[in-house]
Amino acid sequence: MFYGWYIVGASSGIGLANAATAISILTIFIGPMGDELGWTRTEIAGAASLGAILGAVLSPVIGGLFDRYSPRLVLVCGGLLIVLALMYLSVVQTLLGFYIAMTVARISGQGLVKVGVATSVAKWFLRFRGRAMGIVYFAEAAGFIILAPLTQVVMQVGDWRMTWLALGCVMFVIGVLPVALVMRRQPADMGLALDGVNPGQRLVTTGHAPSYKPNDDEANWSTAQMVRTSAFWLLLASLFAISVAISGIALHFVPHLTQQGLSSQSAVAAISIMFTAGAVSALAMGIAGERISLKLALVVAYLAVALSQVILIYTNSVSDAYLFAVIHGISTATVNLMSLLLWPHFYGTKSIGFIYGINRAAQVSGYAIGPLIGGLIYDATGSYRNALVCFAALAVFSALVFLFARRPSNPATRPG
């Protein structure tokens, strides 16, 4: 078996375990930690927000590390930082200590791990990059589905301190150890070719079905060359805008549905359906991304995000909520996955760490702003309707911006 699939396995393991640093897991700890230590919910949430913001700011720098150094070293360091932070959280007594530990965990998770797994996989595949990325994305989504109930069970059997310790052990066993044992930088270091094919041939993707062609140089953009192209900035702008649209209702989803007359249990069930739809669709979208136009897939996904927001405006039944969850889950997964495939399709993998770092920065910034806009509009109007209209319009605008991003010509073939 091609060694790249071992890279996918190790990346999937640390990606799954990285769910321990997510807000959807932290929310389970807010009640018991706040009750025992006397902290407000705002104080606890502030640590997660600070870590996410710093992670976004540092992501381009962190991504550059993967272009210069072995991903095994950087990912192991990131995983160990998370392990140490989670273990410290199991004995934390002060708010300052909580902020330090949570900030370290969030920066490591959002930057070192998120950027690292995508960069590592991208360097091992071309023809099968879509399905490889799809498997990793599925594992990351599965992390939320698996660790959320597991966290709840451990907390019921023990307490929140034992639960943080257990999550640290999960990261070490299925995250750090496989990466330390398996991860390698690129196939050429082991005398292998991309996808494990004949080194005398190159696999070429055009955004449609990949094919074998005689060996020639793949687009090999430097950071300086990339930032001078209009496509680079158009892609970043569209990804930032669609991230605002996607995340805008995330924090307010349950309150909106209960305001529409649905029970909180139905709202939570819809969230589970959303995660499941996204995880399952990632596998299919990964394979499809090897055969269809990546640009067309992203435009359709952007417009599907807009459609899901319109559906949510008129949602007043459980079936409507579930329909929104399926469409939103699939479209969000498609945006996240196809964007990871489109960047190397445009610019190659020479500076892929930097690319994925700044891609992550744009998305996390959008994720931070979206819920704030939703809250401000609700506070001003008493309803989420106008916020959803804005997010739907923003998704359509993102698609229009994205349409202007054209794949730049290979700098190696430019005259002069």
PyMOL commands that set and color helices and strands:
alter all, ss='L'
color gray80, all
select helices_A, chain A and resi 4-21+23-37+41-68+71-89+95-122+129-157+160-182+187-190+194-196+223-226+230-247+253-259+264-288+294-313+318-347+352-381+385-403+411-413
alter helices_A, ss='H'
color red, helices_A
select strands_A, chain A and resi 201-204+211-214
alter strands_A, ss='S'
color yellow, strands_A
deselect
rebuild
show_as cartoon
